[in-house]
């Protein structure tokens, strides 16, 4: 574990940028960026275009360690280069930003009101590769859609089991059991989720360090005890489909909670913008998310 990056992520002011759209969500990300599906004819072409989008974002002067503590990457982005350097090295060495890697392989079918992560038989190999590419931490997403105690317990159990595997590989796991913002029992789900998270945190050894990435709660400061837990480096929030403006307002209500936004970060960026407009829009986005993360 990189101690300098650990200190920055744990103690720094700022937020985590989520740049980890993968195969299933990449067409939507490109479409939102103004690159339609009829402009590419293969997966390779698609990933070339999305890497160009990510490169433009990361190399922008607005993508600055004064505001951004870390960035979450997709595996193919990790294996690609920016200005002759692998992306994680560029982030760390040129930008002073800690690199994270999305490791899950998507969601299983809905069962007991939740979508667990699909099996990851290649995880050990991926974690070895992540260390080779100088990755600091990882992120893995599952989703809770309904108030179902059995499903919520199962989703938290799976997240912490995989987190332990990541810790043993010398990386910092971001545990992400997302709660669907459209659930009519969202607050009740979050109360149960919070209890389960705290139970599993208490079972970690003192040296085990994790991060949590959670949907901004309906009831402000629901996750306050988790933030204060000695095994938790940081708790970050996903935007979950909220607009940037709505997500920022909700974030401000939660003491100590910082952003890890994806769509909300990039919602005003377009491929046809010149550098001046692109950089201005990204700067405005970064500044607003930073302000919501640190001004409590």
Phi and psi in degrees as GROMACS dihedral restraints (atoms count N, CA, C in turn):
[ dihedral_restraints ]
;  ai    aj    ak    al  type     phi  dphi    fc
    3     4     5     6     1   -77.3    20    10
    4     5     6     7     1   112.1    20    10
    6     7     8     9     1   -66.3    20    10
    7     8     9    10     1   -35.4    20    10
    9    10    11    12     1   -65.5    20    10
   10    11    12    13     1   -43.5    20    10
   12    13    14    15     1   -67.2    20    10
   13    14    15    16     1   -37.6    20    10
   15    16    17    18     1   -58.5    20    10
   16    17    18    19     1   -46.4    20    10
   18    19    20    21     1   -62.7    20    10
   19    20    21    22     1   -40.4    20    10
   21    22    23    24     1   -64.4    20    10
   22    23    24    25     1   -48.1    20    10
   24    25    26    27     1   -66.6    20    10
   25    26    27    28     1   -38.4    20    10
   27    28    29    30     1   -75.2    20    10
   28    29    30    31     1   -41.2    20    10
   30    31    32    33     1  -111.9    20    10
   31    32    33    34     1   -14.4    20    10
   33    34    35    36     1   -74.1    20    10
   34    35    36    37     1   160.0    20    10
   36    37    38    39     1   -94.0    20    10
   37    38    39    40     1   131.1    20    10
   39    40    41    42     1   148.6    20    10
   40    41    42    43     1  -156.5    20    10
   42    43    44    45     1  -146.7    20    10
   43    44    45    46     1   172.4    20    10
   45    46    47    48     1  -103.1    20    10
   46    47    48    49     1   124.5    20    10
   48    49    50    51     1   -86.5    20    10
   49    50    51    52     1   128.8    20    10
   51    52    53    54     1   -98.9    20    10
   52    53    54    55     1   108.1    20    10
   54    55    56    57     1  -119.1    20    10
   55    56    57    58     1    38.5    20    10
   57    58    59    60     1  -112.5    20    10
   58    59    60    61     1    28.0    20    10
   60    61    62    63     1   -57.2    20    10
   61    62    63    64     1   132.3    20    10
   63    64    65    66     1  -110.3    20    10
   64    65    66    67     1  -163.8    20    10
   66    67    68    69     1   -52.3    20    10
   67    68    69    70     1   -45.7    20    10
   69    70    71    72     1   -71.4    20    10
   70    71    72    73     1   -35.2    20    10
   72    73    74    75     1   -98.5    20    10
   73    74    75    76     1    -7.5    20    10
   75    76    77    78     1   -60.9    20    10
   76    77    78    79     1   -45.0    20    10
   78    79    80    81     1   -57.3    20    10
   79    80    81    82     1   -39.1    20    10
   81    82    83    84     1   -66.2    20    10
   82    83    84    85     1   -40.7    20    10
   84    85    86    87     1   -63.6    20    10
   85    86    87    88     1   -42.8    20    10
   87    88    89    90     1   -66.3    20    10
   88    89    90    91     1   -40.1    20    10
   90    91    92    93     1   -61.0    20    10
   91    92    93    94     1   -44.2    20    10
   93    94    95    96     1   -63.1    20    10
   94    95    96    97     1   -27.5    20    10
   96    97    98    99     1   -82.1    20    10
   97    98    99   100     1    -8.4    20    10
   99   100   101   102     1    97.3    20    10
  100   101   102   103     1    13.1    20    10
  102   103   104   105     1  -108.8    20    10
  103   104   105   106     1   107.1    20    10
  105   106   107   108     1   -81.8    20    10
  106   107   108   109     1   160.1    20    10
  108   109   110   111     1   -63.3    20    10
  109   110   111   112     1   -25.5    20    10
  111   112   113   114     1   -77.4    20    10
  112   113   114   115     1     0.6    20    10
  114   115   116   117     1   -93.4    20    10
  115   116   117   118     1    -5.0    20    10
  117   118   119   120     1  -140.0    20    10
  118   119   120   121     1   152.3    20    10
  120   121   122   123     1  -122.8    20    10
  121   122   123   124     1     2.0    20    10
  123   124   125   126     1  -148.7    20    10
  124   125   126   127     1   165.1    20    10
  126   127   128   129     1   -65.0    20    10
  127   128   129   130     1   -38.0    20    10
  129   130   131   132     1   -60.8    20    10
  130   131   132   133     1   -44.5    20    10
  132   133   134   135     1   -63.6    20    10
  133   134   135   136     1   -39.0    20    10
  135   136   137   138     1   -61.4    20    10
  136   137   138   139     1   -46.1    20    10
  138   139   140   141     1   -71.6    20    10
  139   140   141   142     1   -28.8    20    10
  141   142   143   144     1   -62.3    20    10
  142   143   144   145     1   -44.2    20    10
  144   145   146   147     1   -65.8    20    10
  145   146   147   148     1   -40.8    20    10
  147   148   149   150     1   -71.3    20    10
  148   149   150   151     1   -31.6    20    10
  150   151   152   153     1   -69.0    20    10
  151   152   153   154     1   -35.1    20    10
  153   154   155   156     1   -61.9    20    10
  154   155   156   157     1   -39.8    20    10
  156   157   158   159     1   -63.9    20    10
  157   158   159   160     1   -45.8    20    10
  159   160   161   162     1   -67.3    20    10
  160   161   162   163     1   -38.8    20    10
  162   163   164   165     1   -61.7    20    10
  163   164   165   166     1   -43.1    20    10
  165   166   167   168     1   -62.7    20    10
  166   167   168   169     1   -38.4    20    10
  168   169   170   171     1   -67.9    20    10
  169   170   171   172     1   -50.3    20    10
  171   172   173   174     1   -66.5    20    10
  172   173   174   175     1   -36.7    20    10
  174   175   176   177     1   -82.6    20    10
  175   176   177   178     1    -9.5    20    10
  177   178   179   180     1   -62.7    20    10
  178   179   180   181     1   140.8    20    10
  180   181   182   183     1   -61.4    20    10
  181   182   183   184     1   -19.2    20    10
  183   184   185   186     1   -73.9    20    10
  184   185   186   187     1   -20.6    20    10
  186   187   188   189     1   -86.3    20    10
  187   188   189   190     1    85.1    20    10
  189   190   191   192     1  -124.2    20    10
  190   191   192   193     1   137.4    20    10
  192   193   194   195     1   -67.1    20    10
  193   194   195   196     1   -10.7    20    10
  195   196   197   198     1   -64.2    20    10
  196   197   198   199     1   -26.7    20    10
  198   199   200   201     1  -117.0    20    10
  199   200   201   202     1   -26.6    20    10
  201   202   203   204     1  -114.9    20    10
  202   203   204   205     1   122.8    20    10
  204   205   206   207     1   -87.1    20    10
  205   206   207   208     1   -37.4    20    10
  207   208   209   210     1  -152.6    20    10
  208   209   210   211     1   166.6    20    10
  210   211   212   213     1  -139.2    20    10
  211   212   213   214     1   134.2    20    10
  213   214   215   216     1   -96.3    20    10
  214   215   216   217     1   129.1    20    10
  216   217   218   219     1  -115.8    20    10
  217   218   219   220     1   154.2    20    10
  219   220   221   222     1   -84.4    20    10
  220   221   222   223     1   155.9    20    10
  222   223   224   225     1   -55.4    20    10
  223   224   225   226     1   -41.8    20    10
  225   226   227   228     1   -68.3    20    10
  226   227   228   229     1   -31.0    20    10
  228   229   230   231     1   -67.8    20    10
  229   230   231   232     1   -41.0    20    10
  231   232   233   234     1   -57.4    20    10
  232   233   234   235     1   -38.7    20    10
  234   235   236   237     1   -83.2    20    10
  235   236   237   238     1    -5.7    20    10
  237   238   239   240     1   -98.4    20    10
  238   239   240   241     1   167.1    20    10
  240   241   242   243     1  -115.0    20    10
  241   242   243   244     1   152.4    20    10
  243   244   245   246     1  -125.8    20    10
  244   245   246   247     1   119.7    20    10
  246   247   248   249     1    51.2    20    10
  247   248   249   250     1    42.0    20    10
  249   250   251   252     1    83.1    20    10
  250   251   252   253     1    -0.3    20    10
  252   253   254   255     1  -117.6    20    10
  253   254   255   256     1   144.6    20    10
  255   256   257   258     1   -60.5    20    10
  256   257   258   259     1   147.3    20    10
  258   259   260   261     1   -55.9    20    10
  259   260   261   262     1   -44.0    20    10
  261   262   263   264     1   -62.9    20    10
  262   263   264   265     1   -40.0    20    10
  264   265   266   267     1   -67.7    20    10
  265   266   267   268     1   -38.2    20    10
  267   268   269   270     1   -62.0    20    10
  268   269   270   271     1   -46.0    20    10
  270   271   272   273     1   -59.4    20    10
  271   272   273   274     1   -48.0    20    10
  273   274   275   276     1   -72.0    20    10
  274   275   276   277     1   -48.3    20    10
  276   277   278   279     1   -84.3    20    10
  277   278   279   280     1   -38.3    20    10
  279   280   281   282     1   -91.1    20    10
  280   281   282   283     1   -30.9    20    10
  282   283   284   285     1  -111.1    20    10
  283   284   285   286     1   -17.5    20    10
  285   286   287   288     1    70.2    20    10
  286   287   288   289     1    32.6    20    10
  288   289   290   291     1  -118.7    20    10
  289   290   291   292     1   132.6    20    10
  291   292   293   294     1   -74.5    20    10
  292   293   294   295     1   131.2    20    10
  294   295   296   297     1   -91.6    20    10
  295   296   297   298     1   133.1    20    10
  297   298   299   300     1  -117.4    20    10
  298   299   300   301     1   158.4    20    10
  300   301   302   303     1  -125.6    20    10
  301   302   303   304     1   129.2    20    10
  303   304   305   306     1   -72.0    20    10
  304   305   306   307     1   125.4    20    10
  306   307   308   309     1  -113.7    20    10
  307   308   309   310     1   -17.1    20    10
  309   310   311   312     1   -72.0    20    10
  310   311   312   313     1   158.6    20    10
  312   313   314   315     1  -109.4    20    10
  313   314   315   316     1    28.6    20    10
  315   316   317   318     1   100.2    20    10
  316   317   318   319     1  -177.0    20    10
  318   319   320   321     1  -102.8    20    10
  319   320   321   322     1   142.3    20    10
  321   322   323   324     1   -76.8    20    10
  322   323   324   325     1   171.1    20    10
  324   325   326   327     1   -65.0    20    10
  325   326   327   328     1   155.4    20    10
  327   328   329   330     1   -63.2    20    10
  328   329   330   331     1   129.0    20    10
  330   331   332   333     1  -152.0    20    10
  331   332   333   334     1   133.0    20    10
  333   334   335   336     1    55.3    20    10
  334   335   336   337     1    34.9    20    10
  336   337   338   339     1    77.8    20    10
  337   338   339   340     1     6.9    20    10
  339   340   341   342     1  -136.3    20    10
  340   341   342   343     1   162.1    20    10
  342   343   344   345     1  -118.0    20    10
  343   344   345   346     1   106.4    20    10
  345   346   347   348     1   -70.2    20    10
  346   347   348   349     1   169.7    20    10
  348   349   350   351     1   -73.9    20    10
  349   350   351   352     1   144.4    20    10
  351   352   353   354     1   -63.6    20    10
  352   353   354   355     1   155.5    20    10
  354   355   356   357     1   -55.4    20    10
  355   356   357   358     1   146.7    20    10
  357   358   359   360     1  -127.1    20    10
  358   359   360   361     1    69.3    20    10
  360   361   362   363     1   -63.7    20    10
  361   362   363   364     1   -21.1    20    10
  363   364   365   366     1   -95.0    20    10
  364   365   366   367     1    13.4    20    10
  366   367   368   369     1   -62.7    20    10
  367   368   369   370     1   -44.5    20    10
  369   370   371   372     1   -56.8    20    10
  370   371   372   373     1   -42.6    20    10
  372   373   374   375     1   -65.3    20    10
  373   374   375   376     1   -39.3    20    10
  375   376   377   378     1   -66.0    20    10
  376   377   378   379     1   -39.6    20    10
  378   379   380   381     1   -66.6    20    10
  379   380   381   382     1   -37.0    20    10
  381   382   383   384     1   -62.9    20    10
  382   383   384   385     1   -42.4    20    10
  384   385   386   387     1   -63.3    20    10
  385   386   387   388     1   -41.2    20    10
  387   388   389   390     1   -59.3    20    10
  388   389   390   391     1   -41.0    20    10
  390   391   392   393     1   -65.3    20    10
  391   392   393   394     1   -37.5    20    10
  393   394   395   396     1   -61.5    20    10
  394   395   396   397     1   -35.8    20    10
  396   397   398   399     1   -91.3    20    10
  397   398   399   400     1    12.2    20    10
  399   400   401   402     1    63.2    20    10
  400   401   402   403     1    40.1    20    10
  402   403   404   405     1   -78.5    20    10
  403   404   405   406     1   142.0    20    10
  405   406   407   408     1   -86.9    20    10
  406   407   408   409     1   -44.5    20    10
  408   409   410   411     1  -149.8    20    10
  409   410   411   412     1   179.3    20    10
  411   412   413   414     1  -129.9    20    10
  412   413   414   415     1   166.8    20    10
  414   415   416   417     1  -139.1    20    10
  415   416   417   418     1   141.6    20    10
  417   418   419   420     1  -144.3    20    10
  418   419   420   421     1   132.5    20    10
  420   421   422   423     1  -115.8    20    10
  421   422   423   424     1   134.8    20    10
  423   424   425   426     1  -133.8    20    10
  424   425   426   427     1   168.9    20    10
  426   427   428   429     1  -134.1    20    10
  427   428   429   430     1   135.5    20    10
  429   430   431   432     1  -106.8    20    10
  430   431   432   433     1   122.7    20    10
  432   433   434   435     1  -109.9    20    10
  433   434   435   436     1   -23.5    20    10
  435   436   437   438     1  -136.1    20    10
  436   437   438   439     1   158.5    20    10
  438   439   440   441     1   -79.6    20    10
  439   440   441   442     1    93.5    20    10
  441   442   443   444     1  -139.1    20    10
  442   443   444   445     1   108.8    20    10
  444   445   446   447     1   -59.7    20    10
  445   446   447   448     1   -42.9    20    10
  447   448   449   450     1   -61.7    20    10
  448   449   450   451     1   -44.5    20    10
  450   451   452   453     1   -65.3    20    10
  451   452   453   454     1   -41.3    20    10
  453   454   455   456     1   -65.8    20    10
  454   455   456   457     1   -41.2    20    10
  456   457   458   459     1   -62.2    20    10
  457   458   459   460     1   -40.5    20    10
  459   460   461   462     1   -66.2    20    10
  460   461   462   463     1   -40.0    20    10
  462   463   464   465     1   -69.3    20    10
  463   464   465   466     1   -38.5    20    10
  465   466   467   468     1   -69.9    20    10
  466   467   468   469     1   -40.6    20    10
  468   469   470   471     1   -58.7    20    10
  469   470   471   472     1   -46.6    20    10
  471   472   473   474     1   -62.0    20    10
  472   473   474   475     1   -44.5    20    10
  474   475   476   477     1   -59.0    20    10
  475   476   477   478     1   -44.7    20    10
  477   478   479   480     1   -74.0    20    10
  478   479   480   481     1   -31.4    20    10
  480   481   482   483     1   -62.8    20    10
  481   482   483   484     1   -44.1    20    10
  483   484   485   486     1   -69.9    20    10
  484   485   486   487     1   -36.3    20    10
  486   487   488   489     1   -58.8    20    10
  487   488   489   490     1   -39.3    20    10
  489   490   491   492     1   -63.9    20    10
  490   491   492   493     1   -38.6    20    10
  492   493   494   495     1   -62.5    20    10
  493   494   495   496     1   -38.8    20    10
  495   496   497   498     1   -69.2    20    10
  496   497   498   499     1   -43.4    20    10
  498   499   500   501     1   -59.2    20    10
  499   500   501   502     1   -43.1    20    10
  501   502   503   504     1   -63.2    20    10
  502   503   504   505     1   -22.9    20    10
  504   505   506   507     1   -86.5    20    10
  505   506   507   508     1     0.9    20    10
  507   508   509   510     1    86.3    20    10
  508   509   510   511     1    16.8    20    10
  510   511   512   513     1  -114.8    20    10
  511   512   513   514     1   163.5    20    10
  513   514   515   516     1  -100.1    20    10
  514   515   516   517     1   117.5    20    10
  516   517   518   519     1   -84.2    20    10
  517   518   519   520     1   136.4    20    10
  519   520   521   522     1   -96.9    20    10
  520   521   522   523     1   114.0    20    10
  522   523   524   525     1   -87.9    20    10
  523   524   525   526     1   122.3    20    10
  525   526   527   528     1  -129.9    20    10
  526   527   528   529     1    85.6    20    10
  528   529   530   531     1   -93.0    20    10
  529   530   531   532     1    87.4    20    10
  531   532   533   534     1   -65.8    20    10
  532   533   534   535     1   141.8    20    10
  534   535   536   537     1  -105.5    20    10
  535   536   537   538     1   126.8    20    10
  537   538   539   540     1   -59.8    20    10
  538   539   540   541     1   123.1    20    10
  540   541   542   543     1   -67.8    20    10
  541   542   543   544     1   -14.7    20    10
  543   544   545   546     1   -91.8    20    10
  544   545   546   547     1    -0.5    20    10
  546   547   548   549     1   -66.9    20    10
  547   548   549   550     1   134.6    20    10
  549   550   551   552     1   -78.5    20    10
  550   551   552   553     1    -3.5    20    10
  552   553   554   555     1  -124.4    20    10
  553   554   555   556     1    36.1    20    10
  555   556   557   558     1   -57.7    20    10
  556   557   558   559     1   -45.9    20    10
  558   559   560   561     1   -63.1    20    10
  559   560   561   562     1   -40.3    20    10
  561   562   563   564     1   -67.1    20    10
  562   563   564   565     1   -40.0    20    10
  564   565   566   567     1   -59.4    20    10
  565   566   567   568     1   -44.8    20    10
  567   568   569   570     1   -66.3    20    10
  568   569   570   571     1   -35.2    20    10
  570   571   572   573     1   -63.0    20    10
  571   572   573   574     1   -45.1    20    10
  573   574   575   576     1   -67.9    20    10
  574   575   576   577     1   -42.2    20    10
  576   577   578   579     1   -59.5    20    10
  577   578   579   580     1   -43.8    20    10
  579   580   581   582     1   -58.9    20    10
  580   581   582   583     1   -44.7    20    10
  582   583   584   585     1   -61.8    20    10
  583   584   585   586     1   -42.8    20    10
  585   586   587   588     1   -66.4    20    10
  586   587   588   589     1   -41.3    20    10
  588   589   590   591     1   -60.7    20    10
  589   590   591   592     1   -45.6    20    10
  591   592   593   594     1   -63.0    20    10
  592   593   594   595     1   -38.8    20    10
  594   595   596   597     1   -60.6    20    10
  595   596   597   598     1   -44.0    20    10
  597   598   599   600     1   -74.0    20    10
  598   599   600   601     1   -34.6    20    10
  600   601   602   603     1   -60.7    20    10
  601   602   603   604     1   -40.0    20    10
  603   604   605   606     1   -67.3    20    10
  604   605   606   607     1   -17.1    20    10
  606   607   608   609     1   -90.5    20    10
  607   608   609   610     1    -6.4    20    10
  609   610   611   612     1   -75.6    20    10
  610   611   612   613     1   152.5    20    10
  612   613   614   615     1   -74.7    20    10
  613   614   615   616     1   162.5    20    10
  615   616   617   618     1   -62.7    20    10
  616   617   618   619     1   -25.8    20    10
  618   619   620   621     1   -86.6    20    10
  619   620   621   622     1   -10.0    20    10
  621   622   623   624     1   -79.7    20    10
  622   623   624   625     1   120.0    20    10
  624   625   626   627     1  -117.6    20    10
  625   626   627   628     1   133.2    20    10
  627   628   629   630     1  -133.3    20    10
  628   629   630   631     1   164.6    20    10
  630   631   632   633     1  -119.1    20    10
  631   632   633   634     1   158.3    20    10
  633   634   635   636     1  -122.2    20    10
  634   635   636   637     1   136.2    20    10
  636   637   638   639     1  -120.6    20    10
  637   638   639   640     1   113.7    20    10
  639   640   641   642     1  -130.1    20    10
  640   641   642   643     1   150.9    20    10
  642   643   644   645     1   -62.2    20    10
  643   644   645   646     1   138.6    20    10
  645   646   647   648     1   -56.3    20    10
  646   647   648   649     1   122.9    20    10
  648   649   650   651     1   -73.1    20    10
  649   650   651   652     1   151.5    20    10
  651   652   653   654     1   -63.3    20    10
  652   653   654   655     1   -43.5    20    10
  654   655   656   657     1   -97.5    20    10
  655   656   657   658     1   116.3    20    10
  657   658   659   660     1   -55.2    20    10
  658   659   660   661     1   141.5    20    10
  660   661   662   663     1    67.5    20    10
  661   662   663   664     1    22.2    20    10
  663   664   665   666     1   -55.5    20    10
  664   665   666   667     1   -35.6    20    10
  666   667   668   669     1  -100.4    20    10
  667   668   669   670     1    23.0    20    10
  669   670   671   672     1   -59.8    20    10
  670   671   672   673     1   -44.3    20    10
  672   673   674   675     1   -64.7    20    10
  673   674   675   676     1   -36.7    20    10
  675   676   677   678     1   -64.4    20    10
  676   677   678   679     1   -39.5    20    10
  678   679   680   681     1   -61.6    20    10
  679   680   681   682     1   -33.9    20    10
  681   682   683   684     1   -89.0    20    10
  682   683   684   685     1    -3.8    20    10
  684   685   686   687     1   -67.9    20    10
  685   686   687   688     1   136.9    20    10
  687   688   689   690     1   -63.5    20    10
  688   689   690   691     1   -19.9    20    10
  690   691   692   693     1   -87.7    20    10
  691   692   693   694     1    -5.4    20    10
  693   694   695   696     1  -101.0    20    10
  694   695   696   697     1   119.3    20    10
  696   697   698   699     1   -73.7    20    10
  697   698   699   700     1   -44.8    20    10
  699   700   701   702     1  -162.7    20    10
  700   701   702   703     1   148.4    20    10
  702   703   704   705     1  -113.1    20    10
  703   704   705   706     1   125.6    20    10
  705   706   707   708     1  -120.2    20    10
  706   707   708   709     1   161.1    20    10
  708   709   710   711     1  -118.9    20    10
  709   710   711   712     1   138.5    20    10
  711   712   713   714     1   -91.4    20    10
  712   713   714   715     1   154.1    20    10
  714   715   716   717     1   -79.8    20    10
  715   716   717   718     1   -26.3    20    10
  717   718   719   720     1    64.1    20    10
  718   719   720   721     1    17.4    20    10
  720   721   722   723     1   105.6    20    10
  721   722   723   724     1   -11.7    20    10
  723   724   725   726     1   -67.4    20    10
  724   725   726   727     1   150.5    20    10
  726   727   728   729     1   -64.9    20    10
  727   728   729   730     1   162.3    20    10
  729   730   731   732     1   -58.8    20    10
  730   731   732   733     1   -41.8    20    10
  732   733   734   735     1   -62.8    20    10
  733   734   735   736     1   -45.4    20    10
  735   736   737   738     1   -66.8    20    10
  736   737   738   739     1   -43.1    20    10
  738   739   740   741     1   -62.6    20    10
  739   740   741   742     1   -42.5    20    10
  741   742   743   744     1   -61.8    20    10
  742   743   744   745     1   -42.7    20    10
  744   745   746   747     1   -64.5    20    10
  745   746   747   748     1   -42.0    20    10
  747   748   749   750     1   -67.3    20    10
  748   749   750   751     1   -37.9    20    10
  750   751   752   753     1   -62.4    20    10
  751   752   753   754     1   -40.3    20    10
  753   754   755   756     1   -60.3    20    10
  754   755   756   757     1   -22.7    20    10
  756   757   758   759     1   -77.0    20    10
  757   758   759   760     1   -12.1    20    10
  759   760   761   762     1  -110.4    20    10
  760   761   762   763     1   109.0    20    10
  762   763   764   765     1   -61.9    20    10
  763   764   765   766     1   127.2    20    10
  765   766   767   768     1    83.5    20    10
  766   767   768   769     1   -11.7    20    10
  768   769   770   771     1   -81.7    20    10
  769   770   771   772     1   130.4    20    10
  771   772   773   774     1  -116.7    20    10
  772   773   774   775     1   163.3    20    10
  774   775   776   777     1   -81.9    20    10
  775   776   777   778     1   152.2    20    10
  777   778   779   780     1  -141.1    20    10
  778   779   780   781     1    74.6    20    10
  780   781   782   783     1   -94.8    20    10
  781   782   783   784     1   149.7    20    10
  783   784   785   786     1  -115.7    20    10
  784   785   786   787     1   -79.4    20    10
  786   787   788   789     1   -59.0    20    10
  787   788   789   790     1   -40.0    20    10
  789   790   791   792     1   -65.4    20    10
  790   791   792   793     1   -28.9    20    10
  792   793   794   795     1   -71.4    20    10
  793   794   795   796     1   -40.1    20    10
  795   796   797   798     1  -104.6    20    10
  796   797   798   799     1    10.1    20    10
  798   799   800   801     1   -63.5    20    10
  799   800   801   802     1   -22.4    20    10
  801   802   803   804     1  -104.8    20    10
  802   803   804   805     1     9.7    20    10
  804   805   806   807     1   -95.7    20    10
  805   806   807   808     1   135.3    20    10
  807   808   809   810     1  -135.4    20    10
  808   809   810   811     1   147.1    20    10
  810   811   812   813     1   -62.7    20    10
  811   812   813   814     1   -32.3    20    10
  813   814   815   816     1   -85.8    20    10
  814   815   816   817     1     2.7    20    10
  816   817   818   819     1   -75.9    20    10
  817   818   819   820     1   140.8    20    10
  819   820   821   822     1   -73.4    20    10
  820   821   822   823     1   170.7    20    10
  822   823   824   825     1   -60.1    20    10
  823   824   825   826     1   -37.1    20    10
  825   826   827   828     1   -63.3    20    10
  826   827   828   829     1   -46.7    20    10
  828   829   830   831     1   -69.9    20    10
  829   830   831   832     1   -42.5    20    10
  831   832   833   834     1   -59.3    20    10
  832   833   834   835     1   -49.7    20    10
  834   835   836   837     1   -65.6    20    10
  835   836   837   838     1   -35.9    20    10
  837   838   839   840     1   -65.9    20    10
  838   839   840   841     1   -45.6    20    10
  840   841   842   843     1   -64.4    20    10
  841   842   843   844     1   -40.4    20    10
  843   844   845   846     1   -66.8    20    10
  844   845   846   847     1   -40.7    20    10
  846   847   848   849     1   -61.7    20    10
  847   848   849   850     1   -43.1    20    10
  849   850   851   852     1   -62.5    20    10
  850   851   852   853     1   -41.8    20    10
  852   853   854   855     1   -64.4    20    10
  853   854   855   856     1   -49.5    20    10
  855   856   857   858     1   -59.6    20    10
  856   857   858   859     1   -44.5    20    10
  858   859   860   861     1   -62.8    20    10
  859   860   861   862     1   -43.1    20    10
  861   862   863   864     1   -67.9    20    10
  862   863   864   865     1   -39.6    20    10
  864   865   866   867     1   -69.6    20    10
  865   866   867   868     1   -39.7    20    10
  867   868   869   870     1   -59.6    20    10
  868   869   870   871     1   -48.4    20    10
  870   871   872   873     1   -60.1    20    10
  871   872   873   874     1   -41.1    20    10
  873   874   875   876     1   -67.9    20    10
  874   875   876   877     1   -28.0    20    10
  876   877   878   879     1   -79.7    20    10
  877   878   879   880     1   -33.1    20    10
  879   880   881   882     1  -111.7    20    10
  880   881   882   883     1   -21.0    20    10
  882   883   884   885     1   -93.1    20    10
  883   884   885   886     1    87.6    20    10
